[in-house]
Amino acid sequence: MIQTVLFDVDGVFLSEERYFDASALTVRELLYSENYLGLGNGKPFQTEYRDGEIAEIRSDIFLNDDVLNFLKSRGMNANWDMIYITISEQLIHLTTQLPEDVKTQAAELLKKPIDQTTLNTFRSLFKNYQIKPDFKRFMDDYKDTKAVKQELIVYLNEIALKRLGIETSAFQPKSAFWHIGEHASQEWYIGDENVLAATGLPSVQTGKKGFMNEEVTLADPEYIRGMFHAFHDYGVRVGIATGRPRLETFKPFTYLNWIGELDPNHIVTADDVLAAEKKYDAAPLAKPHPFTYLASFHGKDSDLKRWSARRPEQLPDGEQTLIVGDSLADLLCAKQLGCRFAGVLTGLSGQKARSELEEHGADFILDSIADVKDLVLHLLGE
């Protein structure tokens, strides 16, 4: 018997493709824009691209998505973390290409927290030398570690030790450099018109229209709305637990006519996670920590501090709750909470995700969100 269904969003209702496009463009911007590392040698940074150009940039930076698949297979679900790891690994690599005396000076910068001032200094150093990114370095640098989740970020300090001979702890989750990438990514996704209101900061690199108004759904929007309505009629509670920020969740859910079928108190976004991390000094609470699903189940008006514990309690009668997601991170959340899990094969890995989901004990594997309604109705009859 199922009483509650909790859904992830990206790779479930909405295609992840534009998020990963934005992630690739963000890495490119951090490397080449004069606002950041300035490898473009003073050329104005381009903010408009054709789809084919974006595909080529993404293929180059993420190695035909091998990097993204690797990170997701290690339990990393947040695009901002993926951006941070990719650009940080390249920053280390760029530093290795400098002449020895300059390399020593640059390496000292990596021993302290990396902020905008640090990037400005790197930009001035890089301008004098022929250095370039090498995205193929990523898999080489990560091949010897079994790190998972946020450990993948901290492992950057090990890469710095191996490649530059320095001991550092500068590479950390939610660092100043992480937030620089986060903001640039937000510009790409929500566009100039929304950045200031959403983040409290203006666009650094203007000229971005934003991908948010061009969401691609993974099933007919009317079918999804009808599914939500049917669950309500059958007395099945619905919650949303997403790594998307609030704006990027509520705006498409509104123009797709889904929001009226849902209870906003049970729609939990990255904004709620970040607020809880700050309020309760409990970072990280992003998936695969199950905070997002716990808050979605109990409601944002519940005792959120209770759900931020390092070892969260399982959901009551967990077998009566179904979590629907596309990634290992969602499956790990379900396991921690004692819930059933339905994996949909519409995420980044597509059908290739089946073996991974099977290996980690997914209860159900579905081709798409369009199969969830029949599954839930079947489970109601148990």
Helices and strands as residue ranges (DSSP letters): E 4-7, H 17-32, H 51-61, H 66-73, H 79-96, H 100-109, H 116-126, H 137-142, H 151-164, H 176-190, H 192-199, G 212-214, H 221-233, E 237-241, H 246-255, G 259-261, G 264-266, E 267-268, H 270-280, H 291-298, H 304-307, G 318-320, E 321-325, H 328-337, E 340-344, G 350-352, H 353-359, E 364-366, G 369-371, H 372-380
